[in-house]
């Protein structure tokens, strides 16, 4: 079996010679024949002293005739099966370990299980099942709450817990697994029991058994386990194996969203059921696979489960052609997590990784170097992460003898002579013999480390091309690292060298292969970061998963000769290019791919663990993901700690992060479910340490640019509305003043007006599930406009929300009433004047947003009574702007909005008495033109003419 890093990260694509127009290196190397085994990518997390996923090298010596010989593994190297098994056990039992340390997690887990243990049929006997479960849980919790329990008593309590829980777990027998106990599915009871059995064995320090019980939870009730009991563990451990199904499902959903057929809802329901069934089936298969692995004492089962895609396919034919149906799942898994490691049958080719070594002071010498036979040599790499000192790259250089260290030093210095360098450069540029070119790389490396004045000589395009040829053709990872380091040095000193590299590999095909390399992908990412490719050169669909892997593993600075750089800096650069550098459609597609393969959870971890600069970069990526698929904001609202956002707002000015943080915050508050929205507001209002959230926002508002002020003011106003709108508030006054100023079309440019329009629509308080403001659609529906629109609106509403959320409409309307009161009372004449001006003179989007705003404000105008504002000349001016909006020059929607507002205001103000007869007749004519699409036109016309209101009864 191969090494752990290969199990985790190697991409499973045999390194072929780089496909170039000029084929320099002709080698006959047999492709390895492998038995595959695959582990999730995160198994190598938290391992100590690793630069990349740690593994040992068994590289081969390749002769000019293609003969291979394998170097034996060191005797003190731990068996890979043992290492991988420990990793699996650590991950699985780690969740049980979290139960012992985290009280919140304990309470959460108990609540989750209790929700599954509700008696649904009280008249039936449960045979003590519920009592046994409760006793088992209480016994465990008492042990944890009293850590000083005498050892004998502790062991007795543990044995009792195991006895209680085993009785419940036995419900998953063949005879009873599909039955119920008092109306509760036996599978649910058994899964909860298995979960607590895992915790009990963790208390006994029997991690292997603990891990097996954790896996059994997913066997007994896969859907309950992955969606309710242990969703985080499932996402981290099982989802990587099943990503192809998830992406397939989202593609089907996207395809259906463009389908306006009547049975769309039924299709979605059927598709969701198929998706859930396949996820459950795959979860069971991999849970049994890993359980069998742990049972056999470290030897993984021979066959890795394979979960095929569902046979149903709603994708377009072009999409289907792009997807390689039979291998799609395996390809995606390889692209994201690395291919399964495979056992060599013939040992004719070995792409083993670099051997790690802990003893930094030990100088290593390479095997005998024989240039006449043109053989590759094998060496070992020191563990760079474990040392802060400058790495000794001379260990890569060939030894002429193995007698003494001094002779190694003298022979290395000979290779740096001027004549040797000249011959090496000549070989790199002209030779078609790969081993000879690899030897030249060693000589050039020694010369570079001795004297960097040779930079000009190496910056020649032909030399760089020769290095790239070796980089894309060689399978010797020592040589690959040397070339990467040399090129990084050259590009860092002269960016023009990066342009040469991009000219030679314009589609980054060679770099894509390098990024798949399990040992060197972090260093390759740094080189490519210095090269600075544009988005148009990163067209492969593999880039997103490859870059996310760099972000996942790149938490340690890499050193490439004198260049020190964090791979995560490179990852964020690539993500920025991939999410913003293409046309809009491709940008959105890439953003959806980040979401589909679990990138959001990784980015949330980086926001938690990174420094302020990285946090802001992660926030930026998350923001673009929301633009790609607004539905993800609900996941983010539940999982993103608002304190981190507030901290960035306080310190963001230092890292130029304020604007993007506010942009993300604006997106997060546009939540479809009102309950989720208010929960987020409550979290935000808790503040940051001793700092008040509203004060943070007020300071930010005062320092913000004109473009950002209306959006910050909107956030402030919505948080303020969590209180009493009738009580005075300096924050409310400041927010409304900022919005009023932004409505002044005479002093605000087009960008400011666009942001103000967005702010006004957000204030409407109604959003689609994707986060799109829905206040306009809601008003048009209230006005009875267009039956087809109304039907479509209800269709989307039903699919997204479901019947249990229908009562939220009342809560949202109550919220809008509070917002309208605040605007009427605190905004007063100044706000009304600004809205009227923007309707008449604003850019189209702002004029329309202003019409929407006054429409929903006027719906609640009765809440302010007979205040002075309703009798003011300012309101009369606004009303005349609304009358002008009835003109046929405006869109039908704008005219409906205007008629809705005028009708509502006619009940609370006396504007009708101020309108001349000619104006009234003109209004009636305009209203008749839209009377067929909205009842408000008929009702308002009847009010104007004094006709009986019964005319509306026929609408």
N, C-alpha and C positions, 0 to 999 in steps of 0.2 A: 504494500500500500504506500502511497505517496505521502508527502509531508503535510502537516496541518495547514500551512498557508495555502498549499495547493488545494486541499479540501475546501478551503474557504474562499480563495480568491482567484485561483488560476482559471483563465477563461475557457479552457477546453478547446481552443483553436490551435492546432499544431502550427508552430511558427514556420511558415514557408518563406522562401526567399521573397524579398519585397518585389512586387510586380512593377517593374520599371521598363521603360522603353529599351534601355540598354542593360542587358543581363550580364553582369560582370562575373558573378560567382556561380559556377556550375558544380553542384555537389549532389551526390546520391546518398541520401540518408533515409533509412527506413522509418516510416511513421510508426510510433508506438501503438501497440494494441493494448487497450485498457479495459478494465472492469471499473465501472463508475461508482463513485460514492459521493454524496453531496451533503454539505452542512450549511446552515444559514451563515450569513456574513458576520454576524455579531459575535460568533463563538470566540473570536480572537480578541474581543474587547477585554480591557483590564489586565492583559498579560503584561508582566513586568519586563523592562529592559528590552523592548523590541522597537526596531525602526520601522519595520514592516512586519506583516504576519510571519512569525519565526518558523524557519524550517531548515532542514539540513540538505546539503547538496550531494548528490551522487552523479556528478557530471561525467561525461564521456570524453574520451580522447579520440579525435577524429583524424584519421590519416588522410593523405591525399587520395587514397584509393577508396575511401569511404569506410574503412574498417573501424569498429568501435570497441572500446574496452571500458568497463565500468569500474570506478573506484569504489572500494568497499566502504560501508558506513562505519563510523566510529563506534567502538565498543561501548562507550559511555553515553551514547545517544539514546534517550528514552524512546521506547516503541511508540510509533505514531498512533496506533490503536489506543494505547494507554492515555496519551495526551488528549486525543480527541474525545475519548470517553469521559475523562475528567472534566473536559469543557462542557460536554452535554449535561453531566450531572450537576456541575456548578450552576449552570443557567436555570435548570429546572428546580433544583432544591433552593436556589437563591430566592425564589418567590415565597417559598415557605419561610425562609430565613427573614424576609422582610416583615412577615407576620410577627416574629418575635421581637423586632426592634421598633416597629412603627405602630403606635396605638391607633392613629387615624386609620391606618390600613386594616388593623384588626376590627375596628368598629365597622368599617365599610364592608369587610368580608362577611361579618356576622349579619349585617343588615341585608346583604345580597342573599345569603343563604336563608334567612328568615322569610324573605319574600317568596322563596320557593317552597317553604314548609308550611304554607297556609292550608288548613283543613278546608277543603271545598265541600265536603259532605260530612256533616257532623254526626249523622245518625249511624255511621259505620264504625266498626272496631278497627283500630290501627295496629293491634297486637304489640303495642309498646314501642312502635317504630319512632314516633315523634319524641317520646320520652327518652329513649336511648340516644337519639341525636342531640337532644338538649343537654343531657347529662354529659355526653362526650365533649361537647363544646365548652360547657361550664368547667369541667375538670381541667381542660387545657388552659383556659383563661386564668384559673386560679393559680396554676403553676407559674404562668408568666408574670402574674401580678405579685407573686411571692417567690422571688428567685432564691431566697435563702432556705427553701424547704430541704429538710434532711433527705439525704440521698435515697435511703430506703423508702421513705414515704413518697418521694418523687417517682421512683421506679414503679411503686404500686399504683400511683395515680395514672401513670402512663399506660400501664397494663390494663387498668380499668377503662381508660379512654379508648384504647385499641379494641377492647372487647365490645364496648357500646357501639363504636362506629363500624366495626366489622359486621355486626348484625344488620345494620342499615345497608351497608355496601353489598350485602348478599342479595339484596333485592334485584340486582342486575343479573341474576341467574337466567338461564335460557327460558325457564318456566314463567318467570315473573317480570322480566325486563320491560315487556310491553304493557304491563298492567298498571293499576293505580292503587294508592293507599289513601282512603278518605278523599278521593278525588284528585290527589296530587300524583303526577306521574312517578312511577318507581325510578325511572332513569334520572329524574331530578334529585330525588332523595339519595340515590346511590352516588351521583356526582358530588353532592355536597359532602357526603361521608368520606369519599375518596380524597377530597380536598383537605379535610381535617386530618385524615390519616397521614397525608403527606407532611402536615405540620407536626404531628406526633413523632414521626420518625426523624424529623429534623431536630426535634428536642432530644431525641436519643442519639443524635450525631450519626445517624445511619443515612447518609446522603443518597446513596444509591437506591435504597428502598423508597426514600422520600421522593426521589425523582420519578420512580416507576408509578407511584400513586398519583403524582401530579399528571402524568401522561394518561392514567386511567380515567381521570376526570373528563378528558376530551374523547375518550372511547365511549364512556357511558352516556354522555349527553353532549355531543359536539356543539350543537347550536347554543345551548345554555352556557357552556363553558367559554365559547369564543365571543359571545355577545354580552354576557352578563357577569359570569363569575371571574374569569381571567382574561379579559380582552387584551390587556397589554402583553401578557405572555404569549397569547396566540399570535398577535401581530408581529412580535419579535422572533418567535420561534417557528411558527407554522406558515405564516403568510408568505415568506420568501419562496416556499415551495409551490405556492398556489397563485402567485401573482399573475400568471398567464390567464387564469380564469377571471380574475378581477378586472384586468384590462379588457378582456373579451367582453365582459358584462357592460363596462362603461361605453365601449364602442357600440354595442347593441342599443343601449339606452339613448346615446347621442343620435343614432340613426332613427330611432322611434320618435325622438323629439321633433324631427322634421316631418313626421308623418301625421297628417291631420285626419286620419280615418276615424270612424266612429268607435271602432273597437280598440282604440289606443290604450285605454285603461286596462282592458282585459289582457292585451298583449304584454303590457308592463308587468301585470300581476303574474302571468304565466312565466315570463322571463325571470322575474325575481325568484319564483319558486324553484326554477331550474338551477339558477345561480346558487341559491341557498343549499339545495340538495347536493350539488357538486362540491361546494365548500365543506359541507358536513362529511361527505364521503372522503374527500381528500384529507381532512383533519383526522379522521379515524385511521386511515391507512398510514399516515406518517406517525401518528401516536403509537400505533402497534409496531411500526418499524423501529422506532427508537426504544420502545419498551423491550422488544426482542433483543436489540443491541445490548442494552444494559443487563439483560438476563444472561446472555452468553459470555459475560465476563470480558468485554472489550472488543470482541470480534464482530464487526457490523454484518448484518445479514447480506447475503450474496446479491440480492435484487433490491434496488431502490424503487419505491413505489412510483408509478406513473399515472397521473390523473389527466385523462384526455379531456379536451374541450368538448362542450355539449355539441350535439349534432345540429341543433337549430342554428340558423345563421340569418340575421336580419341586416347584415352589412351589405353595402352596395357591391356590385361585381368588381369594381375597380379596387375597393378596399380588400375584398376577398383575394384578389390576385396579388395584392401586395403582401398579404399575410401568408406565410408558409404554414398551411393548416396543420400538417402532421408534426412539424417540429417547432411550432411557435412557442409553446410553453418551455421547451428545453432551451431554445435560443434566448428567450427573455431571462431565464434563470441564469444562464451563462453570462449574459451581458451585465446583469446586476450583481450577482453574487459569486461569479466564477464557476467554471465548469466542474463537474464531478472529477475527482482524481481517479486515475485509472492505473491498474497494475500492468507493468510491462511484461509481455509474454516473451519477447525475443531479446530484450535488453540491447537491441541494436541502436536505439536512440534514447537518450535520457536527457530530458529538459529539466532536470532537478534544480532546486534553488540553491542559493548561496549558503554555505555552512556558517552558523553563528558561533562566536567564541567569546567567553566571558573574560579570560585572562588578557587584559590589555597590554601588559608588559611583555608578553611572549611574542617574539618576532618569528614570523612564519616565512619559510622559504618555499618556493614553488618547485614542482617536479622538474626533473632534468629537461632542458630545452634543446630540442634537436631541430634546427632550421632545415636541414637537408630532408628530413622525413616529413616536415610541415605538419607537426602535430599541435593541437590545442593543449593548453596546460590548465590545471585546476589549482585554485587557491582558495583561501578562506577569507571572509570579511569579518572584521571586528564588529562588535555591537556598538554602533555609534551612539545609540540612545543612552547607553549606560555610562558614557564618558563625556565630559564637557570639554576635554582637550581636543586640540586639532588632530583630525585623523591622519594616520600615516599611510598615504596612498602608495608609498614605495613598496608596500607588501605585494602589489600587483605585478611588480616587475620581474622578468625572468632571471633565474639563478643559473649561473654557468657551472657552479659546483655546489656540493652540499657539505663542504668540509667545515667551514667556520663562518660566523657572522661577518667577520671582517672581509672575508673573500666575497661574500654576497654584496657588501657595500661597495667594494672596489669594482666588481663586475657591473653593478648598476651604474656607477659613475662613468664607466666606459661607454655605456649606451647613450649617454647624454652628450657625447662629443659632437662637434659640428658636422663631421662627415657622416656619422650615423644618422643624425637628424635629416641631413639632405637625402640620404638614401631612403629613410622612412617616408619622407614627404613624397618622394618619387614613387615609392611603392603604393602609397595611398591613392595617388592620382592616376596611376597607369596599370598597376598589377590587377590581374583577374584571378589571382590565387587568394582565397579568403584567409587561410592561416598566415600567409605572408603579410597581409594587410593587418591582421590582428596583432602580429609581432610589431609592425610599424606603429600601431596605436600605443603599445607599451613604451616604445622608444620615445615617441612624441610626448607622452605623459611625463616621463622622467625628465625630458628636456624642459618641459613647461614648469614643472615644480622646481627645477634648478634655476631657471631664468625665464621670466615672463616677457623679456624683450623680444622673444620670437613671435609675439602676437601678430605683427604685420605679416610674417611669413605664413602663419596659419590662417589668416583672414582671407586668403586667396579663394575665390569661388570654387576653383577646382579641388582645393584641399577640403573645403567644407563639404563639397559633393561627395568626395571619397569617404569622409567620415560618416556621412549619412548612409552611404552604401553599406558600410560595415555595420552601422547601427541597425539597419533594417534587414540585414542578412544573417548576422552572427547569432548563434544560440549560446555563446559563452557569456554568462551574465557578468563576469568580471570585466570583460571587454565592453559590454554594453554600458556598465556604470562608468567606466573610464571615458567612453565617448560622450555620454550624457554630461558628465562633469566638464570635459573640455569644451563642448559646445556651449554650455551654460556660461562658462567663464568668458568665452569669446563674445557671446551676445550681450552679456552684462556690461562688457567694456566698450562694445561698439554695436548699437542697435541695428546698424546696416547689415551686420551678419545675420540678424534675424530675418531680414527681408530676403537674403539669399536663401535661407532655409525654406521660407514660404514659397519662393519661386521653384525650388526643387521638389517640394511636396505640397503642391497647392491645395489638394483636397484632403490633406492630413491623413492619408491612408496608412502611411508608415507609423505615424504617431498613434493612430487608433490601435494598431497592433501592440505598440509599446504600452499603451494604457491598459491593455489586457494582461500585461505581465504581472504576475503575483508578487514579485520581489521588487520591481523597479518602477511601478506605476506612480509612486509618489514623486520620485526624482524626475521621471519623464514629465509629470505634470508641471513641475517647477521650470524645467527647460522650456516647455511650450508656453508657459506664462511669460517668460522673458521674450520669447519670440513674438508674442502679441498677435495671434491670429484673429481675423475678423469672423463674424458670424457666418458669412457666406462660404467660409472654408470648413465650417463644422456642420456639414449637411447630413452626416450619418445619423440615423435614429439611435445609435448606440451611445451618443455623447452624454445624454442625460444620465443614464445609469452609471456610466464610467466616471463622470464628474462627481456624482453623489457618493461613489465609493471613495474617491479622494477626500471628500469632505468628512466622511465617516472615520477614516483611518488617519487623516493628516493632522492629528493634534500635536505632533512633535516636530520641531524644526529640523529640517534636513540640511546637511552640509555637503556641498559639491565643490571640493577644493576650497577656495576662499569664499565662496558664495554661501550664505546662510539664508534660508527662506522657509516660511511655513507653507506646506502644501495647501492649507485651507485658503490662503490668500489667492493661490492659483484657482482653486475651486470656485470661489466667489466671482473671480474675474470671468471664468468660463460661463457660469450661470447667468451673469449679467449679459454676456454676449448672446447666449442662447435664448434668453427671455425677452430681450429688447432689440436685438440686432437684425432681426428678419422683418419681413412684412407682417402685418397684424395677424393674419391667419396662422402663420408658422409660429409666431411668438406665443399665441394662445395654445396651439397644439403642444408646444414644448412645456408650457406651464401645466397643462393637464397631465402630461406624462410625469412631471415631478410629483404631482399629487397622487397619481395612480400607483406609483411604485413606492409610496410611503415616505416621500421626501419631507412632508410637513412635520412628521414626528422627529425626524433627524434635525430639522431646522429649529424646532422648539427646544431640543436639547442643546443646540449650539447657542441659542439665546440665553439659556440658563447658565451654561458653563463658560461661554466665551467672554472676552473683554468687551469694553464698550464699542470699540471699532467693529469687532466681529458681530456683536449684537445688532448694530445698525445695518450691516451687510445682510445678515439673516432676515431682518425685518424687511429689507428691500425685496429680497427674493420672495418672501411670503406675500408681500403686497402684490407682486406680479402674478403670483399663483391665484390670488383672489380675483384678479382681473380676468384670468383664464377660465376660472370656474368659481363663480360666486358662492356656490353651495358649500364650499369648504370653510366659509367663515363661521359656520355653526360649530364645526369641530374645533376651530381655533378659539372661539369664544369660551368653550368649555375647558380647554387645555392650556391656554396661554395665561400665565400669571400676570395680572394687571400691574402688580408692583414693579415688574421688570420694565413695563412700558413707561410708568411714571418716573422710574429711575433714569431712563434714557431721556425723558423730557427735561429732567433737571440737569443732567450732565451732557445732553445731546449736542449742545452748542459747541462743546469742546471738540467734538468729532464730526461736526457738520451733519448731524443726524436728525435734527429736530423736524425738518419738513417731511421726511419719509416716515418718521414715527407718527406724526399727526395724520398723515395720509392713511396709514394702517389703522389708526384708532377710528378714523371716520368710517372706514369700511367695516370695522368690527361692530359698530353700533347699529348698522343697517340689518338687523336680524328679523327674520320673518315672524318667529314666535315671540309674542310679547313677554311671556314669562322668562324666556332666556335673556331677553333684552334687559329686563329689570334686574335680573341676577347679576348681569355684567355691570350695570350701573351701581349696584350695591357694592360690588367688589372694588370698583374704581373709587367710590366715595370713602372707602376705608383709609385712603391716603397712603403715604410713604413715610414710615417711621413717625417723626413728629411733624411732617409737612402735610398741610391740608391740600387735598386734590384741587379744590376750587381756586385756592391761592396759586397753585402751580399753573393752572390754566390761565388765570388772570395775568400773571407775569408773562406767560408765553404769548398771550393775546397782545399785550402792550408792546412786545418786542418783535412780533411777527411782521412779515411783509404784507403788502396789500392783498396779494393773491390768497394768502393763507388765513387772513383775519376772519372772513365770513365762515369758514369751516370750523375754526377753533371756537368761534362764537356759538355756532350751532351745537357743538359738543357741550360747551358750558351751559347753554340754555336748557338742553335736555337733562343734564344732571341736576340743574337747579329745580326743574319741574318735579323731581322726586320729593320735594317739599311742598309747602302750601303756596299756591300762586297768589293768594290774597295778601300774604305777608311781603313786606318790602324786602328787596335783596339787591345788594350792590352788584353782585355777579350777574343777576338778570338784567339790570340796567345797562351794565357795560356790554353784555352780549348783544342786546337789542340795539344799542347805539352803534356797535360795530357793523351789524347787519344793515342798519339804516344808512350808514355812511357808504357801505359797499354798493347800495342801490343807486347812488348818485351817478348817473350816466355821463354827466358833464366832466367829472374829474377822474372817473375810473375807466381804465382801458378795457379792451375786449377780454383779455385773460381774467381780469378781476371780475368782470360781468359773468363770465362762464362759471367761475368758482362760486359766485353769489347765487346763480341759478341752481347749481348743485346743492348748495346749502339750504335754499328755500324748499326744494323738493324733499330733502332729508327731514326737514322740520315737519313735513306732512305726516310723519309717524307711521306710514304704511309701506311695507316692502314685500316684494316677491321673495320666494325662497332663494333666488339667486342674489338677492340684495338690491335689486332694481327698485327705485321708489315707485309706489303704486298709488299715490294720492290722486293723481289725475284720473286713472282708471276708476278709482272708487267714486269720485265725484260724477264722472260721466255715467257710471252705473246708477248712482242715485238720481240722476236726471233722466234716466230711462233711455239713454242714447244708444241706438243701434243694437237691436236684439242679438245679432250675431256676435257682437263684441261682448255683450253680457253673457251669452252662453259660453263663449270661449273663456271668459274670466272665471265663471263658476267652475268650468272644467279644470282649469289649472289649480284653482283654490282647493277643489276636492282632492285631487291627486296628491298635492303637496301636504295638506294639513290633515285630512281625515276628520271624521265626525267628532272625535274627542276634543278637538280644538275649536269647534265652531263658536263656543262661548267667548273666545278671545276677542271677537269683534267688539263686544261690549266694552271690554277693558281698553282696547285701542281707542274706541270712541271717547271713553272717559279721559284718556290721556290727551286726545286732540282737544277736548273741551278745556282742559287745563292750559294747554299751549295757546289756544285762541284767547282765553282770558288774559294770559300774560302779555300777549301781543297787543290786544285792544287797550289794556289798562296801562302797561308800561311803555308801549310804543307810541300810543296816542296819535296825535295829529302828525307828528314828525314822520312816523313810520308810514301812515296812510299816504302822506304827500309823496314819499319816496316810492311807494308801490305804484301810485298813479303815474309818476314820471317814468318809471321803468316800463310800464305797460305801453306808454305812448312813444318813448324814445329809446328804449333798451334794444340790445341785439335780440334777434328772434327767440333764442332759448331763454333769455332772461325775461322777456315780455310774457312768454308763455308760462314760465314758472311763477311769475307774479300773479297772473290770472288764476292759476291753480291755488296759490296761497290765499288770495282774497276770497276764493270760492269756499274753501273749507273754514276759513275764519268767519265768513258771513253765516255759515250754517249754525254757528254757536254765538251769533251776535246777541241773542236774547239773554245770554248769561251776564252781560255787563249792564243790564237795565237801561235806564234813560240817561246815560252819562252825557257829559258835554260833547264828547267826541262825536256822538251820533247826530248832533245838531250843528256841527261845525261846518264852516265853509270848505275846509279841507276835504271832508267826506263828500260834499257836493261836487268838488272837482274830480275826485276819484270816480264818482258815479258817472260823470260825463265821459270819462275815459272808458268806462265799461259800456256805455251806450254806443260810443264810437266803435267798440269792438264787435258790435252786432252787425257791422257793415259787411257786405258780401265779399269785400276784399280779404277778409280774414278766413282762416280755415273753419270748417264746420265745427271742429272740436272747440276752438277758441270762442266761437259764437255761443255754443252750448254752455261753456263755462261762464261766460258773461251773463247769459240769461239766468243761470242758476244763482249767481251772486246778486243780481238786481232783484230777483224775486224775494230772496231772503232779506235783503236790506229794505225792501219796500214795506216789510212788516214792522220794522223798528225805527225807521226814519221817515221824515216827511218830504222826501225828495220829489214825490209826485206833484206836490203843490208848486214846485219851483220850475216845472217843465212847461213850456208853451204848448199850445194845441198842435202847432205844426210839428214840433219835435215829437210829440206823442204819436201823431199819425205816421211819421217816418219810422218810429220804433215799431209800431204795429206791423208795418209792411215788412220790416226786417224779421220780426218774430214769426210772421206767417211763413216765411221762407224756410224756417227750421222747425215749424210746428209738427211736422211729420216724424221727426226724429227725437223730440224731447217734449215731455209734458210741461216742462217749465216755461216754454215759449207760449203755449196756450194759456196757462195760468197767468203769466205776466201780462199777456195781451188783454185778458179779461179784467185784470186789475186796472190797467191803463184806461180802458174804455168804459169802465164801470159796469160791464156786463156781469151777469150772474156767474159765479164760480162753477156752476154745475157743468160747464163746458168740459171741465177736466174729467168728468166721470166717464166720458166715452173713450178716453185715451187708454 
